[in-house]
Amino acid sequence: MASASLIALIFLCLAWELWLAPLRPGGSWLVLKALPLLAPLMGILKGRRYTYQWAPMLVLAYFAEGVVRAWSDNGLSAALAVAEIMLSTVFFFASVTYARLSAPSRTVR
């Protein structure tokens, strides 16, 4: 769940700022907001618990951007902001749940 929502969030950020509803026609430099999401990608895909612990804090910035843009933008951009809110929420809770369930104190010995 966390992997799928992170990958979907990366693609949403790219598509949003390049083709769907960029700030400027032809795309904008805001597409670079997808780069920080690449930092936890390999750790999430490999199931590294430490990555699942810090990555939810990173995604809170995308949640905040989604809330602001859903409130202030109109049309397609507002709908994309709602999608960003949903994906970041799913990633947050899936990551926290994985980190909690994979804690060393919870493993069977």
C-alpha positions as CSV (number, residue, x, y, z in Angstrom):
1,M,0.0,0.0,0.0
2,A,2.8,2.4,0.9
3,S,4.8,1.6,-2.2
4,A,1.8,2.0,-4.5
5,S,0.8,5.3,-3.0
6,L,4.3,6.7,-3.1
7,I,4.8,5.8,-6.7
8,A,1.3,7.2,-7.5
9,L,2.2,10.4,-5.7
10,I,5.4,10.8,-7.7
11,F,3.5,10.3,-11.0
12,L,0.8,12.7,-9.9
13,C,3.4,15.4,-9.1
14,L,5.0,14.9,-12.5
15,A,1.8,14.8,-14.5
16,W,0.3,17.7,-12.6
17,E,3.1,20.2,-13.2
18,L,4.1,19.0,-16.7
19,W,0.8,18.3,-18.5
20,L,-2.4,18.4,-16.5
21,A,-2.5,21.7,-14.8
22,P,0.9,23.4,-14.7
23,L,1.3,26.9,-13.2
24,R,2.7,28.1,-16.6
25,P,1.8,26.7,-20.1
26,G,4.3,24.1,-21.1
27,G,5.2,23.0,-17.6
28,S,6.8,24.7,-14.7
29,W,9.8,24.3,-12.4
30,L,7.4,23.2,-9.7
31,V,7.8,19.7,-11.2
32,L,11.0,19.5,-9.2
33,K,8.8,18.9,-6.1
34,A,8.7,15.3,-7.2
35,L,12.5,14.9,-6.5
36,P,12.3,14.6,-2.7
37,L,9.9,11.7,-3.1
38,L,12.6,9.7,-4.9
39,A,14.7,9.7,-1.7
40,P,12.6,7.2,0.2
41,L,11.5,5.2,-2.8
42,M,14.2,2.5,-2.8
43,G,14.0,2.0,1.0
44,I,10.2,1.7,0.8
45,L,10.5,-0.8,-2.1
46,K,13.1,-2.9,-0.2
47,G,11.0,-2.8,3.1
48,R,13.6,-1.0,5.2
49,R,11.9,-0.1,8.5
50,Y,14.0,3.0,9.0
51,T,12.7,4.5,5.8
52,Y,9.2,3.7,6.8
53,Q,9.9,5.6,10.0
54,W,11.1,8.9,8.5
55,A,9.3,9.0,5.1
56,P,5.9,9.8,6.6
57,M,7.4,13.1,7.9
58,L,8.5,14.0,4.4
59,V,5.1,13.3,2.9
60,L,3.4,15.8,5.3
61,A,4.8,18.6,3.2
62,Y,2.8,17.2,0.2
63,F,-0.3,16.9,2.3
64,A,0.1,20.5,3.3
65,E,0.6,21.6,-0.3
66,G,-2.5,19.6,-1.3
67,V,-4.6,21.3,1.4
68,V,-3.5,24.8,0.4
69,R,-4.0,24.2,-3.3
70,A,-7.3,22.5,-2.9
71,W,-8.5,25.5,-0.9
72,S,-7.0,28.2,-3.3
73,D,-7.1,26.6,-6.8
74,N,-10.0,26.0,-9.1
75,G,-11.0,23.3,-11.6
76,L,-8.6,20.5,-12.4
77,S,-5.8,21.8,-10.2
78,A,-8.1,21.6,-7.1
79,A,-9.1,18.1,-8.0
80,L,-5.4,17.1,-8.4
81,A,-4.8,18.7,-5.0
82,V,-7.5,16.4,-3.5
83,A,-5.8,13.4,-5.1
84,E,-2.5,14.6,-3.6
85,I,-4.2,14.8,-0.2
86,M,-5.6,11.3,-0.5
87,L,-2.3,9.7,-1.7
88,S,-0.2,11.4,1.0
89,T,-2.7,10.3,3.7
90,V,-2.7,6.7,2.4
91,F,1.1,6.7,2.3
92,F,1.4,8.2,5.8
93,F,-0.9,5.7,7.5
94,A,0.5,2.7,5.6
95,S,4.0,3.6,6.5
96,V,3.3,4.3,10.1
97,T,1.4,1.0,10.3
98,Y,4.3,-1.0,8.7
99,A,6.9,0.6,11.0
100,R,4.7,-0.1,14.0
101,L,4.0,-3.7,13.1
102,S,7.6,-4.5,12.1
103,A,9.1,-3.1,15.4
104,P,11.6,-5.5,17.0
105,S,9.6,-5.7,20.1
106,R,6.7,-7.1,18.1
107,T,8.5,-9.8,16.3
108,V,8.0,-13.4,17.4
109,R,11.1,-15.0,18.9
